[in-house]
Structure formats: structure tokens, C-alpha cells
């Protein structure tokens, strides 16, 4: 009658049933271990009750019917939401509003719908133009701009329906892409160029963005615009004459537009550019070439060369614009020959004289070229080999398209007038005047009668020192076609593969081979055309506008050194060969560079090291000028064997004012020629001294040397005069000039031997010399003693005087007398002896000659820096 047990049927159920009251049959169902909803949400099992019939577990006890128990586990919100990804990334294009940029998703491990569902998402980062909905979709709330911000980083959190927040926020990266614009990318607007850098790439990492357009081929033009630099390019600013010699042009070219000077004064009234080689014509100027400069009648062969920059003619009805014109000076108005521009045509008028041939002959030759009116510099060469006339423009040949025939000019005795920039109208007007003025710029206008130029020389004359270049042509690839214009300022490339074009453009470089390039900006323009497959609308590529910034080169300092004073007997000046004026002249050029110290300590940071380097470059003229009265051609002259100029690019002119050597050549060549320049004076009795000045230049006077002064003394045979001269030299400080160039060469002793005379005269001369030297030594020693009494610094400054002008004649026997020396002086003598041991064999020979000579002159000159101590203490050999 009692209930003794409840039994659960099922495998390992985490429940147990216990009897609470046997009599009433009340029992309790309870969990044996913790129940987890996440492991199992519900349980279903069978339970039976047993009576106490035969005791627990007995065979005879009775059991009830089976009852089904169903248990549901109630959930607890114990888990927080967690995002499926650690980071979310998305990209958007600027200027668009998106419904959904991306979706974030979080999960919750709770078992019930209430706690396992994500009910809300929220953006944690403040002030961002984004919003998120309940499903995790992120959208932008305003149009994004790539220029304003490239990328956004936002943090997002999630909440379950029990409002439990995610333990960790998730990071969302939103990249803003610019609207795809076809064009070149990754290039710099400014490219810097330091002189001497060789060839530098212009766009080393450039590439073309086509926005996935169906491109079939691309055509690119790179243009270097140098119209602001001189004659449209950084050419060497040497004179046209020097350039023609460098290029091997045939001699005899006559410069019709030279820089204004005393001998070439017809260009003085013309407008000039910042340098003296470019002339501007504004339609108001013309220049008359004096008679005798150009032969009156040109032969059947001649050449006209010029640089010209010309724009479209002003006015509705274009007039002829004269470059060069040879017309009647008076009475009539016949043009014998002329070169002019008319309606963007270049025209050569060439009318033969009647006596040459009485037949119908070609008289006008026309060339129509776009370049004549494009306001750019171009090089024109007109080669006349009558009746054939050829034009070379920028090195390319052009044949005349129209030739007008005419009868020869009838003979007359009217003088002709050659003009530049306008044509002279001598007749048919009340007052002779200029007409048909030129508008534009001209430079280097020359005419060469009797010869025509070769293609090679013409190419050299118009060659440009700067331009575009391609590094490693081999690696351009098979599919790239390229073409340079003659001056290498324009490069055209074509290809069908975009990556090949990218690679090719990365190899395009700028090069400037000038040692001292003109500093400033060179504009660059890259224009591209694209062809597309099929009927698609083709994309347009914007032009690149960039520029090359060329820095100023370190300026060279040209220094001339050498013996700046010497004396010779009159007999040597009167001899047939005369006296070599500059036997040891030396021309060097140095450049000073500033370098930052490598030491990064604070006080060293501002310090700069000065580095002086010797450099090699060309000179274009050296003048030896006479100081004082000009040379008297009746009794004196400067001479140079013209054989010395052979094999060099040099010419020379001589006048009473001095000697001028010019042409583009090395400093060594100039030294060689200057060392052969001789001075003769066959009326020396009227002259006792002469002064000369040497000055050299590079780049048409852009860089000039120091002024090197030389004084020579003519020693006359008269004893009284000689004695006066020596005393004058010792006592008078007239010629003690300050030395400007401490790098001067070591003083050289030049000896002169007076021809043998009677023994008695020699004895008298020797006696006088001994007396003079004794006086000189006495004066020097007294000066030294006086100086030693003062302060050491004061003594040095007082006694540091230039003895370069001293000429002392001594008895050769005096070398055997050893004057009293201090220990310090003896040490200096030893150093000097060591230096002398290293001198050339030539000086050793001269010492042997001195022992045999009865009289010598010692010229003491300011030496190099090694002799500075010796000079300060008046120690002289």
C-alpha cells in the first residue's frame, strides 16, 4: 500500500526522482547536475512508480503504468554578441551615395531566441559620415571626397535582444577611391637638374590609367620647350666664328651681325637681347653694312646662314620683311640680291648682272614652311650653287617649290648698299630711306662667298647641347616605335601595349652636355592620343605639364700666373727673334664647392667645408694688351709665328694696342701659344720699360680671368744708365705692387751675359757691383734689426712686402762668401735646398751656366705658398 520508489527510464538522464511520502505517494523530480540550455534545451523521458511489495529491487514488486515527463530548460542571458570577422574592409568611389557599402554580422551563443538574436548594431566612432541599420548594413550619409580623405576607420558594436553589448567592437575600413579619370599617374611636376648630372629620367615611375577602357594603341609626344633659352636651346654661347671653326666650316664667313665694337659699329643702333649675339627687330630698325665688308658681286657659289625667330606678319596685308638686301644706293631702286620673308614664305632673290649671261635665268626661290611663322628659333642655311639653290632648316633639306625666272640686270655704275633688317630704297623716292622692315629676332647672320657648306657642318652648327634622350634603347621592346626631331626636343612614341608604353616613357631622360648650362626652367609637355577597339567612345588623356629646373653651375675662377717682371739687355730686344714675353705663363681654372659637414653634432651642423677643385674647360679668347702708350710700329712690335696656331682652333690678330688670340680651345693650347709670343724693339734707346696686361675669357666673356700684369725693363749698355737703373730699383719702391695671386709660380732666375769687353771694364764693373751689393745687404740687415724691436705681429705685417720688382746684379764670386745666418734662416735654407733638388734639369743647367758667367741678374719674385715664411723674413736667394 506504500510507494517505495520512482524509476526514470532513459539513458543517463541528469535527473532523479525521490519519494517524499511513501503513504501519499508524493515524490520530487530534481536535477542530479547543472543543466545547460546551450547543451540541451529540453528533455523527454518515462517515469514509473513502484510499491513496496518485496522490497526495493525485488522481483515481485508492482509497478505503475508509464508516465511521460517533458522538461524545457529556461535560458539565461549569459553570452555577449561576437562579430564573425575581426576586421571588415570595403571600397567606395567618391561622389556616390550607397544604400549599403557592406554588412557586418554578429552572433550570440545563448540558446533562446530572446538572448541569441542580435537586435541592434551601433557605430561607436563619432562624427563620421556613415550610418548602420538593424541588420548591420553600413551606408554613407553624404558624398565622400578622395581629396578630403582617402580612408575612414570606424568602430561598430552589436546588442542582443536582452540588450547585452558585444565585448569587443569591430573595426571597419572604408577606402575612398577617386573617380576613375583616364590619364598619366605618379609623375612629378618639377624635375631638378644639376650641371654635370649627365642623363636623368624625367618620369621614373609613370603609368597610364585607362579605367579599363578597350585601348588598342597609344600615341605619345614628349616636347621639351626651350624657347626662353637663347636661340631656342642651351647652345654654347660662343661666337658664330668660333663655332664655325669648331665644326670645321670652311673659312671666309663674314659676320653681318657681330657684337658692336670699334671695328664693327654698324650693329650699335640695333636692339639686343640680354647677350650680345641676339638682335631684335621691331619693324623700325635697319643696319647698313659698310662697303668692303662683303664683295660687291657674289660668285655662283655662296652660303647664307642665320638663326631666325619669326611670328605671323602684322597687319592684314603682309609686307615683305627683309632679312638681307643688296640694292642700289642712289638713283634707282633695283634689288640685286635679297633674303626676305613674305606671307610665311622664305624667298631668295638673286638677279645676275647682264654681262654674265644675256638669257632668261632663275631669279626668285620660294620655300613655304610652317616654322617660319611659329615664333620659335630655327637655323636656316641657304646653299647657292647657281642655278641650284637648297635650303637647310634645322638640318633638314628643302627644295624651292617655286622658281621665278627673270632677265639679268642691265649694267650700271650705281653703287650698291647692303643692309640687314630692312632694304635701302635709294631711288624713286624724294628722300632715300629704309623700307620693308623685318619683325622678329635674328642671330649669327653670315655670308660666305665662293663656297657652300656640307651637310655635316650644317648639322654641327645647329646642334643643341640639351635635349631629350632614351636610356637603353634595347629594352624599349619590339612593339614601340619612336622618332626624334633633329634637335632632339620632340620625341614621338607609339605602341599597342599600355605596359610597354609605360616602360618606354620611364626611360625618357633630359640631358644637358654643357659644362656651364644656362640656369632656369625648361617646360615639358606630354600629349597622348588613344585608339580604341570597335565602336566604343575613345578615352581622352589629359596633357602633362611639367618642367625641368636647371641649377646654376659652380662658377670657375680662371687664374693666370707667371713671372710678372724681368729685365734684358737692349741687344736681345733688338735681335731678329726679340724676347719671349710670357715664357712661363700658366692658366688654371678652379671651382669652389660648398659641402655640408658629415658630423651631425649641433654646433657642426651649420658648418660647411669649402672644397676647391681644379677643372678643365675651354677658353675663347686671350688678350695681351699694352698698358700706357700704344706700340710704335716704327720701332717695336709683338710677333707670333702663325705656325704655332696650326692644329688648334685658334686665330690671332695684331695691332698697336696688343695681341689678341681667339677661338674655342683648351687652356693648354692657349698656354702653348702665349709662351711663343715675342716682343721686339729695334729703337730701344727711346724706351726703358714696357707694361703688358693679359686677360682671358670663357663663353664670350661670361667668365673672365684675373688681369695679369707684366713689366719688362730694357737694360741699356751705358754704365751710368745701368748704375742709375740699379740704384733706382733698390731705393725706389715704385714697382712694389701688391700681389693679387698668391698661387704665382716660383721665381725664376734669368741671366743675361754682356758680351766680352776689355778686362779693365770688367774689373771696374765688378768693383761697382761689390759696392752695390754691400750697400744692399747693409740696408736689408738694418731693416731687419729695426723690425725685430717691434711686436712680432707688427714685424710680420711691416716686413711682408713684395720684392717681385727687385732686380739685383751680383758678383758671381759672392756665392763663396757665407754671410752670418741665424739658426732659423739656416733651416729655411735647408728646406729651400730640398725644394731646389726636385726642380727640372733645365734649372740645373742654368746653375752651371751661372758659375761660368761673369755677371748675372737675379730676379726675385713672389713665390708660391711654400715660400711664404721665407718672404716674410726677407730671405732671398
Secondary structure, DSSP 8 states (H G I E B T S, - for coil): --EEEEEEESTT-SEEEEEEETTTTEEEEEESS---TTT-SEEEEEEEEEESTTSTT-SS--B---EEEEEE---------EES-SEEEEEEETT---S-SEE--EE---SSHHHHSEEEEEE-SSS-SEEE-TT-EEEESS---TTT-SEEEEEEEEEETT--B-SS-EEEEEEEE-----EEES--SEEEE-TT--EEES-TT-EEE-TT--EEEEEEEEEEE-TTSBTTB------HHHHHHHTT--S--EESS----SS-GGGTTSEE-SSTTEEEEESS--EEE-TTSS-SS--SEEEEEEEEEEE--SSSS---EEEEEEEESSB---EEEEEEEETTEEEEEE--BTTT--S-EEEEEEEE-GGGGEEEEEEEEEEEETTEEEEEETTEEEE-SEEEEE--B------EEEEESSEEE-BSSSS-EEES--EEEEEEEEEEET----HHHHHHHT--SEEEEES-GGGG-TT-EEEE-TTS-EEEEEES-HHHHHHHHHTEEEEE--TT---EEEEEEEEEEEEESTT--------EEEEEEE-----EEEEEES--EEEEEHHHHHSSS-EES-TT-EEEEEEEEEEE-S--SGGGTT-EEEEEEE---EEEEEEEEEESS---TTTEEEE--GGGGTTTT-EEEEETTEEEEEEEEEHHHHHHHHTT-EEEETTGGG-SEEEEEEEEEETTTTEE---EEEEEEEE-S-HHHHHHHHHHHHH--TT----S-TT---------------HHHHHHHHHHHHHHHHHHHHHHHHHHHHHHTS-HHHHHHHH----TT-EEEE-GGGGGS-----HHHHHHHHHHHHHHHTS-HHHHHHHHHHHH-S-EEEE-----GGGHHHHHTT---
